[in-house]
Amino acid sequence: VHQRAVQVFFSVTFALSCTMFELIIFEILGVLANSSRLLTWRVSLYAMLVLLICLIPLYFFYSLTRVIRIGLFFSFCSF
């Protein structure tokens, strides 16, 4: 993947997923205080939701319109 933003989105999504999995394991083992696990869970969940519902689709449509705009530019330049 050549676009830096796609790499960042993948890395952040993967890191948040690992954090949430880690929190499930911590819940089973009883590691950390309940309040800190809950706070970390909420922050991770809201960050994941914002990323998956807002940022990734927004970037997808941005890159799609950019490709269409570049394609239209080259089609007008060929005449």
DRENDOMI-430773 format. One record per residue (C-alpha): z negated, y negated, x negated; residue in one letter. Coordinates in nm, 3 decimals. Layout:
! residues N
REC         w         v         u   r
REC         Z         Y         X   A
...
END
This chain:
! residues 79
REC         w         v         u   r
REC     0.000     0.000     0.000   V
REC     0.112    -0.326    -0.151   H
REC    -0.068    -0.570     0.078   Q
REC    -0.411    -0.665    -0.046   R
REC    -0.549    -0.732     0.304   A
REC    -0.469    -0.377     0.416   V
REC    -0.660    -0.239     0.119   Q
REC    -0.958    -0.464     0.198   V
REC    -0.957    -0.366     0.567   F
REC    -0.948     0.002     0.476   F
REC    -1.227    -0.036     0.220   S
REC    -1.454    -0.227     0.456   V
REC    -1.389     0.015     0.743   T
REC    -1.462     0.313     0.519   F
REC    -1.778     0.153     0.379   A
REC    -1.908     0.071     0.727   L
REC    -1.835     0.426     0.843   S
REC    -2.024     0.568     0.545   C
REC    -2.314     0.334     0.614   T
REC    -2.333     0.447     0.976   M
REC    -2.317     0.813     0.871   F
REC    -2.593     0.746     0.619   E
REC    -2.806     0.587     0.890   L
REC    -2.766     0.898     1.108   I
REC    -2.886     1.113     0.816   I
REC    -3.176     0.872     0.757   F
REC    -3.272     0.899     1.124   E
REC    -3.283     1.278     1.102   I
REC    -3.484     1.276     0.779   L
REC    -3.711     0.990     0.882   G
REC    -3.620     0.769     0.586   V
REC    -3.675     0.391     0.616   L
REC    -3.867     0.211     0.884   A
REC    -3.735     0.222     1.240   N
REC    -3.686    -0.155     1.251   S
REC    -3.478    -0.167     0.932   S
REC    -3.263     0.126     1.046   R
REC    -3.206    -0.043     1.381   L
REC    -3.115    -0.375     1.220   L
REC    -2.875    -0.208     0.977   T
REC    -2.722    -0.003     1.260   W
REC    -2.662    -0.313     1.474   R
REC    -2.512    -0.513     1.188   V
REC    -2.284    -0.223     1.093   S
REC    -2.183    -0.158     1.452   L
REC    -2.100    -0.522     1.530   Y
REC    -1.911    -0.559     1.202   A
REC    -1.712    -0.244     1.277   M
REC    -1.633    -0.364     1.629   L
REC    -1.516    -0.705     1.508   V
REC    -1.303    -0.540     1.244   L
REC    -1.145    -0.281     1.473   L
REC    -1.104    -0.493     1.787   I
REC    -1.022    -0.835     1.641   C
REC    -0.928    -0.849     1.274   L
REC    -0.706    -0.543     1.227   I
REC    -0.493    -0.604     1.541   P
REC    -0.471    -0.975     1.456   L
REC    -0.347    -0.895     1.107   Y
REC    -0.104    -0.638     1.246   F
REC     0.057    -0.895     1.476   F
REC     0.056    -1.152     1.197   Y
REC     0.241    -0.919     0.961   S
REC     0.477    -0.813     1.242   L
REC     0.572    -1.172     1.322   T
REC     0.610    -1.246     0.953   R
REC     0.856    -0.959     0.912   V
REC     1.048    -1.066     1.224   I
REC     1.059    -1.425     1.102   R
REC     1.187    -1.318     0.759   I
REC     1.447    -1.094     0.926   G
REC     1.566    -1.381     1.145   L
REC     1.584    -1.609     0.842   F
REC     1.804    -1.365     0.653   F
REC     2.025    -1.303     0.957   S
REC     2.087    -1.680     0.990   F
REC     2.152    -1.716     0.618   C
REC     2.418    -1.446     0.616   S
REC     2.661    -1.653     0.825   F
END
